[in-house]
Amino acid sequence: MNKTTVAIKQDIRRKVKRLASILDVSQGEVIERAVDMFENSVLSQLSQKKAMEKNSSPGKRDINKILEDATQKVWDRDPEVKALQEKLQSGPETIDDFILTNWNSGLE
């Protein structure tokens, strides 16, 4: 076993200390368990991602390309639609605020 010093934020140090107290284990044990859990989570996510990539059919990618191309054609024909869609996708603005700002809704 090697010992090392690691700089961590004060709130994390308190959490580690509190968990060690609750579990009646050393702070090192708490960190070891946390790292093990995180490693398992990351490895699980990676294997799921690889499985999804392996199982994804070329047809799905073709559909996405077709939809992207269609969207681009609509945007090329109507820049106002493009601006509205981009605004809807980009901001934290509520739909009510968007309607009041961009459409003649009669709610002003």
Steps between C-alpha positions, in 0.01 A plus 500: 500500500626844403396818670466823310373851553218625279357851493120499521239763566395559858140384443621172348733446796204545738291252301778241507549551872125476569463182292800344672340573834161361397652184350762467775780465245803707413479799271725310260245216490224750415710639214591150380133395492401821321769452236395136451136601457593776256725267301221241473258770387736634234584152370131411486420817306783432256385144437142617448619765257706245306203261489275776369753597234540135400124448477418827326395429147616702201132575436476713813799703393346541154175628653689755708684619190173528305342703782803728526496556123126574502541745787779677314285528185212653698739741670652599164153580364375679811762669721225618735410139583868431560526793739191391692615139529850598608359735760271227634792258525750738653355697784368453849206713395158356576264417214263772624775762480596376156142523371453850638829616353481338156140440401199724474305310764270780610622455857704821520 
